[in-house]
Amino acid sequence: MKRYVLWSMLVALLFAASLPAVAKENAQPKYNIVEVKHLTHAESTDLPADYLTWTYDRLREDLAKTGIFGKVVEDGGAISDTDAANAVVLECKIVKFRDTRLAVGEVQAEVTLRSRGDHKLLQQFITKGVPINGGGWSNKARASGHNLAEEIKRNLK
């Protein structure tokens, strides 16, 4: 009898643990398609072009994983006419970049979301200072792209 109760509890626990994953898979994205424009930076921030490219690539990858956007398209990517009416454009401008050689630095961006068809402003915000790890520019870019995607997700929910 004890064995039956333990197995029943285990099955119930596994079932309950799988429910959030199933609900997440069935959740509809808030925006069907997003075109992510290349990153820009304020004149006061001097950043290497490679850093901007690597951050942009990681940002697009991680935005696709957030579930907020059904499809993530690169800057200038093809969007069908039927989908274009429901597409949005995401622009990120790095307004602050603080790099410390010994500790964790931070990056802050101004994010603008517009409808693709009529360019109507849907949302605009400045991210809090998101942390970036030390190391080379590629490591900083990966951390920046990932953390910016998380911050965008948090603000667009």
C-alpha positions as CSV (number, residue, x, y, z in Angstrom):
1,M,0.0,0.0,0.0
2,K,2.8,2.4,0.8
3,R,4.4,1.7,-2.5
4,Y,1.2,2.5,-4.3
5,V,0.8,5.8,-2.4
6,L,4.5,6.8,-3.2
7,W,4.1,6.0,-6.9
8,S,0.8,7.9,-7.0
9,M,2.5,10.9,-5.4
10,L,5.4,10.7,-7.8
11,V,3.1,10.6,-10.9
12,A,1.1,13.5,-9.6
13,L,4.2,15.5,-8.9
14,L,5.6,14.9,-12.4
15,F,2.3,15.8,-13.9
16,A,2.1,19.0,-12.0
17,A,5.7,19.9,-12.9
18,S,4.9,19.5,-16.6
19,L,1.9,21.8,-16.7
20,P,3.8,25.1,-16.8
21,A,5.9,23.8,-19.7
22,V,2.7,22.8,-21.7
23,A,1.1,26.1,-20.9
24,K,4.2,28.0,-22.1
25,E,4.2,26.1,-25.4
26,N,0.6,26.9,-26.0
27,A,0.9,30.6,-25.1
28,Q,0.5,33.0,-28.0
29,P,3.2,35.5,-28.6
30,K,2.4,39.2,-27.9
31,Y,3.8,40.2,-31.3
32,N,3.7,38.0,-34.4
33,I,6.8,39.3,-36.1
34,V,9.6,41.7,-35.0
35,E,12.2,43.2,-37.2
36,V,15.2,44.0,-35.0
37,K,17.2,47.0,-36.3
38,H,21.0,47.1,-36.0
39,L,22.2,48.5,-32.7
40,T,23.2,52.1,-32.5
41,H,25.0,54.0,-29.8
42,A,25.0,57.5,-28.4
43,E,27.9,59.7,-29.4
44,S,29.1,59.7,-25.8
45,T,29.7,55.9,-25.9
46,D,32.6,54.8,-28.0
47,L,32.1,51.1,-28.9
48,P,33.9,48.8,-31.4
49,A,31.8,47.8,-34.4
50,D,32.4,44.1,-33.6
51,Y,30.9,44.6,-30.2
52,L,27.7,46.1,-31.7
53,T,27.5,43.2,-34.2
54,W,28.0,40.5,-31.7
55,T,25.5,42.1,-29.3
56,Y,23.0,42.4,-32.1
57,D,23.4,38.7,-33.0
58,R,22.9,37.5,-29.4
59,L,20.0,39.9,-28.9
60,R,18.1,38.5,-31.9
61,E,18.9,34.9,-30.7
62,D,17.6,35.5,-27.2
63,L,14.6,37.6,-28.2
64,A,13.5,34.5,-30.3
65,K,13.6,32.5,-27.0
66,T,11.5,34.9,-24.9
67,G,8.1,33.9,-26.4
68,I,7.0,37.5,-26.7
69,F,7.7,37.5,-30.5
70,G,6.5,34.7,-32.8
71,K,9.3,35.3,-35.3
72,V,12.4,37.5,-35.1
73,V,13.7,38.9,-38.3
74,E,17.0,40.7,-38.9
75,D,17.3,44.3,-40.0
76,G,16.0,44.5,-43.6
77,G,14.7,40.9,-43.5
78,A,11.9,39.8,-45.8
79,I,8.4,39.9,-44.3
80,S,5.4,38.9,-46.4
81,D,2.8,41.5,-47.2
82,T,0.2,39.7,-45.2
83,D,2.5,39.6,-42.1
84,A,3.8,43.1,-42.5
85,A,0.5,44.6,-41.2
86,N,1.0,42.9,-37.8
87,A,4.8,43.3,-37.7
88,V,6.7,45.6,-35.3
89,V,10.2,47.1,-35.4
90,L,12.5,47.1,-32.4
91,E,15.3,49.6,-32.2
92,C,18.0,49.7,-29.5
93,K,20.4,52.6,-28.9
94,I,23.1,52.0,-26.3
95,V,23.1,55.2,-24.2
96,K,25.5,54.1,-21.5
97,F,28.4,51.7,-21.4
98,R,30.5,51.3,-18.3
99,D,33.4,48.9,-18.6
100,T,35.5,48.1,-15.6
101,R,38.5,45.9,-16.0
102,L,38.3,44.2,-12.6
103,A,34.5,44.0,-11.9
104,V,31.3,43.6,-13.7
105,G,30.4,46.6,-16.0
106,E,27.0,47.6,-17.2
107,V,25.2,48.6,-20.4
108,Q,22.0,50.7,-20.7
109,A,19.9,51.1,-23.8
110,E,17.0,53.1,-25.1
111,V,14.5,50.7,-26.6
112,T,11.8,51.8,-29.1
113,L,9.0,49.5,-30.4
114,R,7.0,50.8,-33.4
115,S,4.4,49.2,-35.7
116,R,6.1,48.4,-39.0
117,G,3.3,49.7,-41.3
118,D,2.5,53.2,-39.9
119,H,5.6,53.6,-37.7
120,K,3.3,54.4,-34.7
121,L,5.1,54.4,-31.4
122,L,4.0,51.4,-29.3
123,Q,6.4,51.6,-26.4
124,Q,9.6,53.3,-25.5
125,F,11.8,52.8,-22.4
126,I,15.3,52.9,-21.1
127,T,16.6,49.7,-19.6
128,K,18.1,49.6,-16.2
129,G,21.8,49.1,-16.2
130,V,22.2,45.5,-17.2
131,P,25.4,43.7,-16.1
132,I,28.1,42.6,-18.4
133,N,30.9,40.2,-17.6
134,G,34.5,41.1,-17.9
135,G,36.7,39.5,-20.4
136,G,37.1,40.2,-24.1
137,W,34.6,42.1,-26.3
138,S,32.9,38.9,-27.5
139,N,32.1,37.9,-23.9
140,K,30.9,41.3,-23.1
141,A,28.7,41.3,-26.3
142,R,27.2,37.9,-25.4
143,A,26.3,39.1,-21.9
144,S,25.0,42.4,-23.2
145,G,22.8,40.8,-25.8
146,H,21.4,38.2,-23.4
147,N,20.7,40.7,-20.6
148,L,19.2,43.2,-23.0
149,A,16.8,40.6,-24.3
150,E,15.8,39.7,-20.7
151,E,15.2,43.3,-19.9
152,I,13.1,43.9,-23.1
153,K,11.1,40.8,-22.2
154,R,10.4,42.2,-18.7
155,N,9.3,45.6,-20.0
156,L,7.1,44.3,-22.9
157,K,5.1,41.7,-20.9
